[in-house]
Amino acid sequence: QVHLVESGGGLVQAGGSLRLTCAASGDTFHDYAMVAWFRQAPGKEREFVAITYNGGVTYHADSVKGRFTISRDNAKNTVYLQLDSLKPEDTAVYYCAAARPYYSDYRTANMYNSWGQGTQVTVSS
């Protein structure tokens, strides 16, 4: 099973940018059909942010569309999440998740069996 480690979080002012990185070890992303980012704010449920399928198809949640961009580099065993035009409501712990099989229900956290420890993103107003 792949081991995922997120990095790149931090404190940023509204309108700023961050780039999150999800690095894999112990296995290769090439064998994982789905790699996604979720986030969880205090007192809220974990929510889907973005996914990259192994074939290159990506989807983003409506709340981040046009501001966040997911990308995947299988050669580096890394998935990125570029966060632009950040808003205070984007404050959350961001998690990387992976699944070997292809599922169409990519928004559901239970579809993923590998998770990182998370990285905190805080956006000040």
N, C-alpha and C positions, 0 to 999 in steps of 0.2 A: 504494500500500500504506500502511496506517495506521501511524503512529508512536506507540508506547505508552510512557508514562513512569509508573512507580510511585513512590509516596511514602507516608509515614506510618509506616514502620518505626521500630524503636527498641528500647531496653532497658526491660523491665517486669518486675515481680515476679510470681510465680505468683499466679493469681487476678485479675490485672489485665486491662485492656482496651486495645486499639488499634483504630484505623480506618485501613485501607489504601485508597489511592486510585489508580486507574488512569485517567490522562487520555490521550485520543486527539487526535492532530493529523494533518493531511494527508489525512484522510478522516473519515467519520462512522460512529459505532457503529451507526447505524440500518441500514446496509448489511451489517452483520456478524451472521449468524445466531447465532453462538456467541461469547461472551466468558467466559473462565474464569480461575481462579486455580490455579496449581500451586505447589508448594514443594519445595525440595531442601535436605536437611540434609547436613552434611559426611560423606562416605563413603557416602552413600545415593543411590538413584536419585530422579529427579524424580517427584513423585507428585501426583495430582489432588487438589484441595481443594474447589472449587465451580465451578458454571457457571450462567450466566444465558442463556437463549435469548431471541431477539428478541420472541417472543410472551409473555414473562413467566414461563415455566416455569423453575424453578431446581432444581438437585440439589446435595447436599452429600455429601462423603465421610463414611462412618460414623464415622471418628475425630474429626470436628469437628461432627457433627450436634448441634444444640441449643446449641452454643457459638459457632459462626461463622455469619454471615449475609451472603450476597451480594445486592447490589442494583444496579440499572442506571438511569441517568438519561440517556436518549438526547438530550434537549434540551441537557444540559451536556456531552455527549460523555464521560461519566465512568461508571466502574463502581467500586463500593465493596466492601470486605470488612470487615465488623465482626467483630472478634475479642474475644470475652468469655471469662471463666473460663480464662485462658491457663494452660498447663502447660509445664514445662520441655521436654517432648518436642515442643512446637510450635516450638521454635527451628529456624529455617531461613531461607534466602533465599526470598522469595515473589515469584513471577513472574505477570504478567498476560499472557494470550494471547488471540488472536482469530482467527476463521475466517469467511469470507464464506458458504460453503455450510453447509447443515444436515447434520450427521452424527449418527447415534445413538450412535456410539462416542466419547462425549465424554471418557472417562477417558484416552484415548491422546494423548500429547503430539504425536505426528506428525500429528494431524488439524488442527493449528493452524499457520498460516504466518506469523503476526506475533507477536513476543514483545517484552516490555520488558526492561530491563536488570536488574530485580530490586531488592527492598528487603529489608534484613536485619531480621529479628525475633529478638530474644534474650529468653528468659524465664528469669529466675533463680529458684532454689528458696528 
